[in-house]
Amino acid sequence: MEGLKKPITPTLKKMKVGDKEKWPVEQSTSLSVSIGRVKREMRREGVNFSMKTVGLVIEVTRTA
């Protein structure tokens, strides 16, 4: 990912259902924490994400 460090929380909040974003595997802990926080904050909207590791990249998909 060439050292790209995009902001996690703002990116997650802007995602629409079906959108996919990628982060380097080194950000997995921050990503997990941020996903949990966004899911709690946006619970009324029914927001949900799936997270999978593909090689050295973590792919996050908004599922609801």
PDB file of N, CA, C and O in Angstrom:
ATOM      1  N   MET A   1       0.828  -1.192   0.000  1.00  0.00           N
ATOM      2  CA  MET A   1       0.000   0.000   0.000  1.00  0.00           C
ATOM      3  C   MET A   1       0.870   1.253   0.000  1.00  0.00           C
ATOM      4  O   MET A   1       0.386   2.356   0.255  1.00  0.00           O
ATOM      5  N   GLU A   2       2.136   1.077  -0.283  1.00  0.00           N
ATOM      6  CA  GLU A   2       3.084   2.170  -0.424  1.00  0.00           C
ATOM      7  C   GLU A   2       3.067   3.163   0.734  1.00  0.00           C
ATOM      8  O   GLU A   2       3.201   4.366   0.510  1.00  0.00           O
ATOM      9  N   GLY A   3       2.904   2.685   1.968  1.00  0.00           N
ATOM     10  CA  GLY A   3       2.951   3.573   3.115  1.00  0.00           C
ATOM     11  C   GLY A   3       1.748   4.501   3.227  1.00  0.00           C
ATOM     12  O   GLY A   3       1.758   5.429   4.036  1.00  0.00           O
ATOM     13  N   LEU A   4       0.716   4.262   2.430  1.00  0.00           N
ATOM     14  CA  LEU A   4      -0.482   5.098   2.466  1.00  0.00           C
ATOM     15  C   LEU A   4      -1.208   4.901   3.784  1.00  0.00           C
ATOM     16  O   LEU A   4      -1.567   3.776   4.132  1.00  0.00           O
ATOM     17  N   LYS A   5      -1.429   5.986   4.524  1.00  0.00           N
ATOM     18  CA  LYS A   5      -2.160   5.908   5.782  1.00  0.00           C
ATOM     19  C   LYS A   5      -3.351   6.845   5.693  1.00  0.00           C
ATOM     20  O   LYS A   5      -3.267   8.015   6.066  1.00  0.00           O
ATOM     21  N   LYS A   6      -4.465   6.315   5.192  1.00  0.00           N
ATOM     22  CA  LYS A   6      -5.661   7.139   5.127  1.00  0.00           C
ATOM     23  C   LYS A   6      -6.375   7.059   6.467  1.00  0.00           C
ATOM     24  O   LYS A   6      -6.239   6.069   7.186  1.00  0.00           O
ATOM     25  N   PRO A   7      -7.133   8.090   6.808  1.00  0.00           N
ATOM     26  CA  PRO A   7      -7.836   8.091   8.091  1.00  0.00           C
ATOM     27  C   PRO A   7      -8.871   6.965   8.132  1.00  0.00           C
ATOM     28  O   PRO A   7      -9.591   6.740   7.159  1.00  0.00           O
ATOM     29  N   ILE A   8      -8.939   6.267   9.251  1.00  0.00           N
ATOM     30  CA  ILE A   8      -9.820   5.109   9.346  1.00  0.00           C
ATOM     31  C   ILE A   8     -11.265   5.517   9.625  1.00  0.00           C
ATOM     32  O   ILE A   8     -12.153   5.229   8.823  1.00  0.00           O
ATOM     33  N   THR A   9     -11.506   6.182  10.750  1.00  0.00           N
ATOM     34  CA  THR A   9     -12.879   6.476  11.169  1.00  0.00           C
ATOM     35  C   THR A   9     -13.645   7.318  10.137  1.00  0.00           C
ATOM     36  O   THR A   9     -14.764   6.950   9.781  1.00  0.00           O
ATOM     37  N   PRO A  10     -13.087   8.430   9.643  1.00  0.00           N
ATOM     38  CA  PRO A  10     -13.845   9.201   8.644  1.00  0.00           C
ATOM     39  C   PRO A  10     -14.159   8.389   7.388  1.00  0.00           C
ATOM     40  O   PRO A  10     -15.234   8.533   6.806  1.00  0.00           O
ATOM     41  N   THR A  11     -13.223   7.539   6.972  1.00  0.00           N
ATOM     42  CA  THR A  11     -13.441   6.712   5.790  1.00  0.00           C
ATOM     43  C   THR A  11     -14.568   5.715   6.037  1.00  0.00           C
ATOM     44  O   THR A  11     -15.435   5.537   5.181  1.00  0.00           O
ATOM     45  N   LEU A  12     -14.565   5.061   7.204  1.00  0.00           N
ATOM     46  CA  LEU A  12     -15.624   4.103   7.527  1.00  0.00           C
ATOM     47  C   LEU A  12     -16.989   4.776   7.554  1.00  0.00           C
ATOM     48  O   LEU A  12     -17.966   4.226   7.046  1.00  0.00           O
ATOM     49  N   LYS A  13     -17.060   5.966   8.146  1.00  0.00           N
ATOM     50  CA  LYS A  13     -18.346   6.664   8.258  1.00  0.00           C
ATOM     51  C   LYS A  13     -18.901   7.094   6.907  1.00  0.00           C
ATOM     52  O   LYS A  13     -20.117   7.210   6.753  1.00  0.00           O
ATOM     53  N   LYS A  14     -18.033   7.334   5.922  1.00  0.00           N
ATOM     54  CA  LYS A  14     -18.478   7.764   4.593  1.00  0.00           C
ATOM     55  C   LYS A  14     -18.885   6.594   3.695  1.00  0.00           C
ATOM     56  O   LYS A  14     -19.518   6.802   2.659  1.00  0.00           O
ATOM     57  N   MET A  15     -18.528   5.370   4.083  1.00  0.00           N
ATOM     58  CA  MET A  15     -18.789   4.213   3.232  1.00  0.00           C
ATOM     59  C   MET A  15     -20.286   3.942   3.108  1.00  0.00           C
ATOM     60  O   MET A  15     -21.044   4.099   4.066  1.00  0.00           O
ATOM     61  N   LYS A  16     -20.695   3.530   1.904  1.00  0.00           N
ATOM     62  CA  LYS A  16     -22.062   3.110   1.620  1.00  0.00           C
ATOM     63  C   LYS A  16     -22.078   1.585   1.551  1.00  0.00           C
ATOM     64  O   LYS A  16     -21.028   0.961   1.395  1.00  0.00           O
ATOM     65  N   VAL A  17     -23.259   0.983   1.667  1.00  0.00           N
ATOM     66  CA  VAL A  17     -23.381  -0.477   1.595  1.00  0.00           C
ATOM     67  C   VAL A  17     -22.774  -0.967   0.279  1.00  0.00           C
ATOM     68  O   VAL A  17     -23.100  -0.463  -0.796  1.00  0.00           O
ATOM     69  N   GLY A  18     -21.890  -1.952   0.385  1.00  0.00           N
ATOM     70  CA  GLY A  18     -21.212  -2.520  -0.777  1.00  0.00           C
ATOM     71  C   GLY A  18     -19.849  -1.908  -1.054  1.00  0.00           C
ATOM     72  O   GLY A  18     -19.063  -2.484  -1.806  1.00  0.00           O
ATOM     73  N   ASP A  19     -19.550  -0.756  -0.467  1.00  0.00           N
ATOM     74  CA  ASP A  19     -18.238  -0.130  -0.659  1.00  0.00           C
ATOM     75  C   ASP A  19     -17.142  -0.966  -0.013  1.00  0.00           C
ATOM     76  O   ASP A  19     -17.356  -1.597   1.022  1.00  0.00           O
ATOM     77  N   LYS A  20     -15.965  -0.964  -0.635  1.00  0.00           N
ATOM     78  CA  LYS A  20     -14.795  -1.674  -0.104  1.00  0.00           C
ATOM     79  C   LYS A  20     -13.637  -0.700   0.005  1.00  0.00           C
ATOM     80  O   LYS A  20     -13.411   0.122  -0.883  1.00  0.00           O
ATOM     81  N   GLU A  21     -12.919  -0.803   1.089  1.00  0.00           N
ATOM     82  CA  GLU A  21     -11.709   0.003   1.300  1.00  0.00           C
ATOM     83  C   GLU A  21     -10.600  -0.929   1.756  1.00  0.00           C
ATOM     84  O   GLU A  21     -10.867  -1.988   2.324  1.00  0.00           O
ATOM     85  N   LYS A  22      -9.360  -0.540   1.510  1.00  0.00           N
ATOM     86  CA  LYS A  22      -8.209  -1.370   1.877  1.00  0.00           C
ATOM     87  C   LYS A  22      -7.235  -0.572   2.723  1.00  0.00           C
ATOM     88  O   LYS A  22      -7.013   0.619   2.506  1.00  0.00           O
ATOM     89  N   TRP A  23      -6.652  -1.277   3.709  1.00  0.00           N
ATOM     90  CA  TRP A  23      -5.624  -0.707   4.570  1.00  0.00           C
ATOM     91  C   TRP A  23      -4.494  -1.717   4.698  1.00  0.00           C
ATOM     92  O   TRP A  23      -4.717  -2.914   4.520  1.00  0.00           O
ATOM     93  N   PRO A  24      -3.274  -1.253   5.006  1.00  0.00           N
ATOM     94  CA  PRO A  24      -2.159  -2.182   5.236  1.00  0.00           C
ATOM     95  C   PRO A  24      -2.406  -3.015   6.494  1.00  0.00           C
ATOM     96  O   PRO A  24      -3.030  -2.546   7.446  1.00  0.00           O
ATOM     97  N   VAL A  25      -1.917  -4.232   6.490  1.00  0.00           N
ATOM     98  CA  VAL A  25      -2.139  -5.172   7.592  1.00  0.00           C
ATOM     99  C   VAL A  25      -1.613  -4.630   8.922  1.00  0.00           C
ATOM    100  O   VAL A  25      -2.093  -5.029   9.983  1.00  0.00           O
ATOM    101  N   GLU A  26      -0.651  -3.743   8.877  1.00  0.00           N
ATOM    102  CA  GLU A  26      -0.099  -3.163  10.106  1.00  0.00           C
ATOM    103  C   GLU A  26      -1.140  -2.348  10.874  1.00  0.00           C
ATOM    104  O   GLU A  26      -0.954  -2.084  12.062  1.00  0.00           O
ATOM    105  N   GLN A  27      -2.210  -1.952  10.231  1.00  0.00           N
ATOM    106  CA  GLN A  27      -3.243  -1.156  10.878  1.00  0.00           C
ATOM    107  C   GLN A  27      -4.404  -2.008  11.383  1.00  0.00           C
ATOM    108  O   GLN A  27      -5.464  -1.470  11.702  1.00  0.00           O
ATOM    109  N   SER A  28      -4.226  -3.325  11.462  1.00  0.00           N
ATOM    110  CA  SER A  28      -5.332  -4.216  11.819  1.00  0.00           C
ATOM    111  C   SER A  28      -5.928  -3.924  13.194  1.00  0.00           C
ATOM    112  O   SER A  28      -7.149  -3.949  13.349  1.00  0.00           O
ATOM    113  N   THR A  29      -5.095  -3.648  14.186  1.00  0.00           N
ATOM    114  CA  THR A  29      -5.615  -3.369  15.535  1.00  0.00           C
ATOM    115  C   THR A  29      -6.422  -2.082  15.543  1.00  0.00           C
ATOM    116  O   THR A  29      -7.531  -2.055  16.078  1.00  0.00           O
ATOM    117  N   SER A  30      -5.895  -1.025  14.967  1.00  0.00           N
ATOM    118  CA  SER A  30      -6.610   0.245  14.892  1.00  0.00           C
ATOM    119  C   SER A  30      -7.900   0.091  14.103  1.00  0.00           C
ATOM    120  O   SER A  30      -8.920   0.685  14.453  1.00  0.00           O
ATOM    121  N   LEU A  31      -7.859  -0.694  13.056  1.00  0.00           N
ATOM    122  CA  LEU A  31      -9.032  -0.923  12.224  1.00  0.00           C
ATOM    123  C   LEU A  31     -10.128  -1.645  13.001  1.00  0.00           C
ATOM    124  O   LEU A  31     -11.296  -1.266  12.925  1.00  0.00           O
ATOM    125  N   SER A  32      -9.756  -2.683  13.746  1.00  0.00           N
ATOM    126  CA  SER A  32     -10.737  -3.428  14.543  1.00  0.00           C
ATOM    127  C   SER A  32     -11.413  -2.532  15.578  1.00  0.00           C
ATOM    128  O   SER A  32     -12.632  -2.572  15.744  1.00  0.00           O
ATOM    129  N   VAL A  33     -10.618  -1.733  16.265  1.00  0.00           N
ATOM    130  CA  VAL A  33     -11.151  -0.830  17.283  1.00  0.00           C
ATOM    131  C   VAL A  33     -12.071   0.207  16.642  1.00  0.00           C
ATOM    132  O   VAL A  33     -13.155   0.480  17.158  1.00  0.00           O
ATOM    133  N   SER A  34     -11.647   0.777  15.531  1.00  0.00           N
ATOM    134  CA  SER A  34     -12.434   1.805  14.851  1.00  0.00           C
ATOM    135  C   SER A  34     -13.744   1.249  14.302  1.00  0.00           C
ATOM    136  O   SER A  34     -14.780   1.908  14.386  1.00  0.00           O
ATOM    137  N   ILE A  35     -13.706   0.048  13.745  1.00  0.00           N
ATOM    138  CA  ILE A  35     -14.934  -0.572  13.236  1.00  0.00           C
ATOM    139  C   ILE A  35     -15.934  -0.764  14.374  1.00  0.00           C
ATOM    140  O   ILE A  35     -17.117  -0.463  14.218  1.00  0.00           O
ATOM    141  N   GLY A  36     -15.466  -1.259  15.509  1.00  0.00           N
ATOM    142  CA  GLY A  36     -16.353  -1.432  16.666  1.00  0.00           C
ATOM    143  C   GLY A  36     -16.958  -0.115  17.120  1.00  0.00           C
ATOM    144  O   GLY A  36     -18.145  -0.053  17.440  1.00  0.00           O
ATOM    145  N   ARG A  37     -16.157   0.928  17.151  1.00  0.00           N
ATOM    146  CA  ARG A  37     -16.635   2.248  17.574  1.00  0.00           C
ATOM    147  C   ARG A  37     -17.683   2.794  16.604  1.00  0.00           C
ATOM    148  O   ARG A  37     -18.726   3.288  17.032  1.00  0.00           O
ATOM    149  N   VAL A  38     -17.408   2.707  15.304  1.00  0.00           N
ATOM    150  CA  VAL A  38     -18.348   3.212  14.304  1.00  0.00           C
ATOM    151  C   VAL A  38     -19.654   2.418  14.345  1.00  0.00           C
ATOM    152  O   VAL A  38     -20.734   2.995  14.216  1.00  0.00           O
ATOM    153  N   LYS A  39     -19.561   1.104  14.522  1.00  0.00           N
ATOM    154  CA  LYS A  39     -20.775   0.282  14.616  1.00  0.00           C
ATOM    155  C   LYS A  39     -21.633   0.702  15.810  1.00  0.00           C
ATOM    156  O   LYS A  39     -22.859   0.748  15.706  1.00  0.00           O
ATOM    157  N   ARG A  40     -20.999   1.006  16.938  1.00  0.00           N
ATOM    158  CA  ARG A  40     -21.751   1.460  18.118  1.00  0.00           C
ATOM    159  C   ARG A  40     -22.360   2.835  17.886  1.00  0.00           C
ATOM    160  O   ARG A  40     -23.525   3.061  18.215  1.00  0.00           O
ATOM    161  N   GLU A  41     -21.584   3.750  17.325  1.00  0.00           N
ATOM    162  CA  GLU A  41     -22.064   5.111  17.103  1.00  0.00           C
ATOM    163  C   GLU A  41     -23.210   5.159  16.093  1.00  0.00           C
ATOM    164  O   GLU A  41     -24.100   6.002  16.202  1.00  0.00           O
ATOM    165  N   MET A  42     -23.188   4.260  15.116  1.00  0.00           N
ATOM    166  CA  MET A  42     -24.182   4.296  14.047  1.00  0.00           C
ATOM    167  C   MET A  42     -25.164   3.116  14.137  1.00  0.00           C
ATOM    168  O   MET A  42     -25.729   2.687  13.131  1.00  0.00           O
ATOM    169  N   ARG A  43     -25.352   2.609  15.343  1.00  0.00           N
ATOM    170  CA  ARG A  43     -26.219   1.454  15.563  1.00  0.00           C
ATOM    171  C   ARG A  43     -27.643   1.693  15.049  1.00  0.00           C
ATOM    172  O   ARG A  43     -28.244   0.788  14.471  1.00  0.00           O
ATOM    173  N   ARG A  44     -28.189   2.891  15.249  1.00  0.00           N
ATOM    174  CA  ARG A  44     -29.560   3.187  14.805  1.00  0.00           C
ATOM    175  C   ARG A  44     -29.720   3.030  13.292  1.00  0.00           C
ATOM    176  O   ARG A  44     -30.800   2.676  12.817  1.00  0.00           O
ATOM    177  N   GLU A  45     -28.662   3.291  12.539  1.00  0.00           N
ATOM    178  CA  GLU A  45     -28.716   3.135  11.082  1.00  0.00           C
ATOM    179  C   GLU A  45     -28.471   1.686  10.650  1.00  0.00           C
ATOM    180  O   GLU A  45     -28.623   1.359   9.473  1.00  0.00           O
ATOM    181  N   GLY A  46     -28.097   0.825  11.586  1.00  0.00           N
ATOM    182  CA  GLY A  46     -27.857  -0.583  11.277  1.00  0.00           C
ATOM    183  C   GLY A  46     -26.548  -0.841  10.541  1.00  0.00           C
ATOM    184  O   GLY A  46     -26.434  -1.812   9.794  1.00  0.00           O
ATOM    185  N   VAL A  47     -25.568   0.020  10.749  1.00  0.00           N
ATOM    186  CA  VAL A  47     -24.279  -0.096  10.057  1.00  0.00           C
ATOM    187  C   VAL A  47     -23.547  -1.366  10.485  1.00  0.00           C
ATOM    188  O   VAL A  47     -23.518  -1.711  11.667  1.00  0.00           O
ATOM    189  N   ASN A  48     -22.955  -2.056   9.506  1.00  0.00           N
ATOM    190  CA  ASN A  48     -22.152  -3.234   9.797  1.00  0.00           C
ATOM    191  C   ASN A  48     -21.044  -3.350   8.748  1.00  0.00           C
ATOM    192  O   ASN A  48     -21.192  -2.878   7.621  1.00  0.00           O
ATOM    193  N   PHE A  49     -19.948  -3.975   9.129  1.00  0.00           N
ATOM    194  CA  PHE A  49     -18.793  -4.135   8.252  1.00  0.00           C
ATOM    195  C   PHE A  49     -18.292  -5.570   8.324  1.00  0.00           C
ATOM    196  O   PHE A  49     -18.494  -6.255   9.326  1.00  0.00           O
ATOM    197  N   SER A  50     -17.637  -6.020   7.259  1.00  0.00           N
ATOM    198  CA  SER A  50     -16.881  -7.267   7.323  1.00  0.00           C
ATOM    199  C   SER A  50     -15.429  -6.907   7.031  1.00  0.00           C
ATOM    200  O   SER A  50     -15.140  -5.977   6.279  1.00  0.00           O
ATOM    201  N   MET A  51     -14.527  -7.665   7.642  1.00  0.00           N
ATOM    202  CA  MET A  51     -13.098  -7.375   7.525  1.00  0.00           C
ATOM    203  C   MET A  51     -12.388  -8.674   7.190  1.00  0.00           C
ATOM    204  O   MET A  51     -12.561  -9.671   7.891  1.00  0.00           O
ATOM    205  N   LYS A  52     -11.585  -8.678   6.120  1.00  0.00           N
ATOM    206  CA  LYS A  52     -10.811  -9.877   5.794  1.00  0.00           C
ATOM    207  C   LYS A  52      -9.407  -9.484   5.364  1.00  0.00           C
ATOM    208  O   LYS A  52      -9.178  -8.421   4.788  1.00  0.00           O
ATOM    209  N   THR A  53      -8.483 -10.376   5.663  1.00  0.00           N
ATOM    210  CA  THR A  53      -7.086 -10.149   5.320  1.00  0.00           C
ATOM    211  C   THR A  53      -6.779 -10.871   4.017  1.00  0.00           C
ATOM    212  O   THR A  53      -7.045 -12.065   3.878  1.00  0.00           O
ATOM    213  N   VAL A  54      -6.220 -10.141   3.069  1.00  0.00           N
ATOM    214  CA  VAL A  54      -5.815 -10.697   1.782  1.00  0.00           C
ATOM    215  C   VAL A  54      -4.337 -10.364   1.612  1.00  0.00           C
ATOM    216  O   VAL A  54      -3.982  -9.253   1.218  1.00  0.00           O
ATOM    217  N   GLY A  55      -3.488 -11.330   1.911  1.00  0.00           N
ATOM    218  CA  GLY A  55      -2.044 -11.075   1.851  1.00  0.00           C
ATOM    219  C   GLY A  55      -1.650 -10.068   2.917  1.00  0.00           C
ATOM    220  O   GLY A  55      -1.851 -10.313   4.106  1.00  0.00           O
ATOM    221  N   LEU A  56      -1.099  -8.952   2.509  1.00  0.00           N
ATOM    222  CA  LEU A  56      -0.657  -7.917   3.440  1.00  0.00           C
ATOM    223  C   LEU A  56      -1.627  -6.733   3.476  1.00  0.00           C
ATOM    224  O   LEU A  56      -1.266  -5.628   3.882  1.00  0.00           O
ATOM    225  N   VAL A  57      -2.851  -6.985   3.046  1.00  0.00           N
ATOM    226  CA  VAL A  57      -3.871  -5.936   2.975  1.00  0.00           C
ATOM    227  C   VAL A  57      -5.116  -6.397   3.713  1.00  0.00           C
ATOM    228  O   VAL A  57      -5.502  -7.564   3.639  1.00  0.00           O
ATOM    229  N   ILE A  58      -5.736  -5.471   4.420  1.00  0.00           N
ATOM    230  CA  ILE A  58      -7.018  -5.753   5.071  1.00  0.00           C
ATOM    231  C   ILE A  58      -8.093  -5.065   4.248  1.00  0.00           C
ATOM    232  O   ILE A  58      -8.035  -3.859   4.006  1.00  0.00           O
ATOM    233  N   GLU A  59      -9.068  -5.846   3.824  1.00  0.00           N
ATOM    234  CA  GLU A  59     -10.162  -5.321   3.024  1.00  0.00           C
ATOM    235  C   GLU A  59     -11.409  -5.227   3.910  1.00  0.00           C
ATOM    236  O   GLU A  59     -11.826  -6.214   4.515  1.00  0.00           O
ATOM    237  N   VAL A  60     -11.987  -4.049   3.976  1.00  0.00           N
ATOM    238  CA  VAL A  60     -13.181  -3.816   4.768  1.00  0.00           C
ATOM    239  C   VAL A  60     -14.325  -3.532   3.813  1.00  0.00           C
ATOM    240  O   VAL A  60     -14.206  -2.694   2.919  1.00  0.00           O
ATOM    241  N   THR A  61     -15.443  -4.238   4.006  1.00  0.00           N
ATOM    242  CA  THR A  61     -16.626  -4.041   3.196  1.00  0.00           C
ATOM    243  C   THR A  61     -17.769  -3.619   4.091  1.00  0.00           C
ATOM    244  O   THR A  61     -17.984  -4.213   5.147  1.00  0.00           O
ATOM    245  N   ARG A  62     -18.503  -2.599   3.682  1.00  0.00           N
ATOM    246  CA  ARG A  62     -19.704  -2.238   4.439  1.00  0.00           C
ATOM    247  C   ARG A  62     -20.811  -3.176   3.984  1.00  0.00           C
ATOM    248  O   ARG A  62     -21.160  -3.211   2.804  1.00  0.00           O
ATOM    249  N   THR A  63     -21.364  -3.938   4.928  1.00  0.00           N
ATOM    250  CA  THR A  63     -22.367  -4.957   4.590  1.00  0.00           C
ATOM    251  C   THR A  63     -23.786  -4.520   4.896  1.00  0.00           C
ATOM    252  O   THR A  63     -24.734  -5.105   4.371  1.00  0.00           O
ATOM    253  N   ALA A  64     -23.957  -3.507   5.730  1.00  0.00           N
ATOM    254  CA  ALA A  64     -25.311  -3.013   6.052  1.00  0.00           C
ATOM    255  C   ALA A  64     -25.222  -1.567   6.464  1.00  0.00           C
ATOM    256  O   ALA A  64     -26.240  -0.951   6.778  1.00  0.00           O
TER     257      ALA A  64
END
